[in-house]
Amino acid sequence: MQRLPIQLSVAALLVVVAGVALNLWIFRFGALAGLLGLSVTKHLVIAWLCQVLGVDRRPRSDPERVGEPHAGRPGLTECRAAPPSR
């Protein structure tokens, strides 16, 4: 059975429940404050999802494959500085 890429731990589930409770509490101060709280929460959730899914994650470089073109972008190669001359 294959694991899902996004899994919530118990701590993450507690944070989600606390976030929902905080948003409900902020709505008691008014609609504008509640919408501002929802906007902040939305941005935090999107940032967390991007981190979990690996958006903008750079591929790991293997020392054996230096100089070979990248699989995703043909024509590009990794560059390393030349060792200092004596």
Helices and strands as residue ranges (DSSP letters): H 10-26, G 27-29, H 31-53, G 63-65
